[in-house]
Amino acid sequence: MSTPTIPVTKTSHSSLPNFNMDEIAFGKNFTDHMLIADYEDGEWKNVAIQPFSPISLDPSCAVLHYGQTIFEGIKAFKNDKGEVVIFRPDQNLIRFNVSADRMQMPAVPEWLFMEGMKQLINLDKDWIPTKPDSSLYIRPFMIATDPFLGVRPSMRYHFMIILGPSGPYFSAPMKILIEQKYTRATPGGVGFAKNGGNYAASLHPVELAKKKGFDQVLWTDAIEHKYVEEVGVMNVMFVIDGKVITPSLERGTVLKGVTRDSAIILLREMGYEVEERNLSVDEIVAAHKKGVFQEIFGVGTAAVVSMIKQLANGDYIMDFDPENMPIAKALKQELHEIRMGRKADKHGWMVKI
Ligand SMILES: *Cc1c(COP(=O)(O)O)cnc(C)c1O
């Protein structure tokens, strides 16, 4: 199918001149335009790029009551040559449609997701920060818009893309509590989908951990709270006795992160052994007691690689020196250099606009 042209309505008053590129708060500022499309009568229509603005929804619409909503998070960069490049958006499209399928929502066609994203970014490219470690955060999402209170899949949806400049994301090394009561995801559940409800359900346990002085929780399996899964809204990686270990995706309770996938590929190329498997809290504690638990870090689009300086299993506290995590550091550097175009993009990850 040939790509339909997407009509563009440009804003008459850009907010870029009033925007301070030196003080960017993540998720609070958005560019001048957005993409919106409607799903109706079994097809996507009314695709348009228009000035960023509130949208109106019927108070009875499905997303507001039953949470039929999914999203993605992607980053675009200005590389060293001044080119605008997006990091592996094809993987986000695949995952978006996996999430859509699980939430009984319609698939978004490639042209709408990719061409829509590229044209929107091209229009708002002056919003891409150029300072080191800055990026343009891309947020595609879909919501159910049927004005109907019955519990059934909506027949109407909006697909939208909004963009926001994102500053150098400094994440201070985190203190993490191993969660032993609450659950993020269950086998057969929706943990592998990037759907809104997962995040709402995680807020309470994380607040409880914060009251105890932690920054985030390390989620464990729903049945025994024995095997580790993810840290907050990031995938998690451990270095034990020189080997990198990350929880496997098998049970559908770990979200398939694009950063996780990229990290596994790069770490193997850098010569590290990487295992995707079940990792129990007991094994972690035993490794710590033996002195072979070397590194622990989170991986995800927002912060890329986040160091962890403390992990608590009840009263048993494991401390780490974030300055002494050579594998985490090397991974962060490698990803950065590929994104900036300083290293060859062997895998074709960077999509130029
Ligand atoms: C988005 C997300 C991740 C990270 O995925 P990336 O594609 O690397 O950004 C990990 N876990 C959860 C729960 C997420 O929502």
The ligand as a Tripos MOL2 file, in Angstrom:
@<TRIPOS>MOLECULE
LIG
   15    15     1     0     0
SMALL
NO_CHARGES

@<TRIPOS>ATOM
      1 C1          9.3010    0.6270   28.6050 C.3       1 LIG1
      2 C2          9.6690   -0.3440   29.6780 C.ar      1 LIG1
      3 C3         10.9410   -0.9360   29.7680 C.ar      1 LIG1
      4 C4         12.0960   -0.5410   28.8920 C.3       1 LIG1
      5 O1         11.8910   -0.7190   27.5610 O.3       1 LIG1
      6 P1         12.7550    0.1010   26.4980 P.3       1 LIG1
      7 O2         12.2290   -0.3400   25.2000 O.co2     1 LIG1
      8 O3         14.1670   -0.2700   26.6990 O.co2     1 LIG1
      9 O4         12.5250    1.5450   26.7930 O.co2     1 LIG1
     10 C5         11.1520   -1.9090   30.7260 C.ar      1 LIG1
     11 N1         10.1830   -2.2640   31.5870 N.ar      1 LIG1
     12 C6          8.9650   -1.7010   31.5620 C.ar      1 LIG1
     13 C7          7.9460   -2.1520   32.5350 C.3       1 LIG1
     14 C8          8.6830   -0.7160   30.6100 C.ar      1 LIG1
     15 O5          7.4870   -0.1520   30.5860 O.3       1 LIG1
@<TRIPOS>BOND
     1     1     2 1
     2     2     3 ar
     3     2    14 ar
     4     3     4 1
     5     3    10 ar
     6     4     5 1
     7     5     6 1
     8     6     7 2
     9     6     8 1
    10     6     9 1
    11    10    11 ar
    12    11    12 ar
    13    12    13 1
    14    12    14 ar
    15    14    15 1
@<TRIPOS>SUBSTRUCTURE
     1 LIG1         1 GROUP 0 **** ****
